[in-house]
């Protein structure tokens, strides 16, 4: 009879642990991205500036070529 009660007792904590892990919401992609930007602020700003300059350069280049 002890053998029958042992597996039931062992499975209950596992069930509780899985319920706890599934009820916690996963952080959203936006929240993770914002946290990453705060941690690596200078790098993110540098990449944003380079992207902006490149996009403006491409638009000005296309405007010059198609005038």
Secondary structure, DSSP 8 states (H G I E B T S, - for coil): -HHHHHHHHHHHHHHHHHHHHHHS----HHHHHHHHHHHTHHHHHHHHHHHHHHHHHHHHHHHHHT-
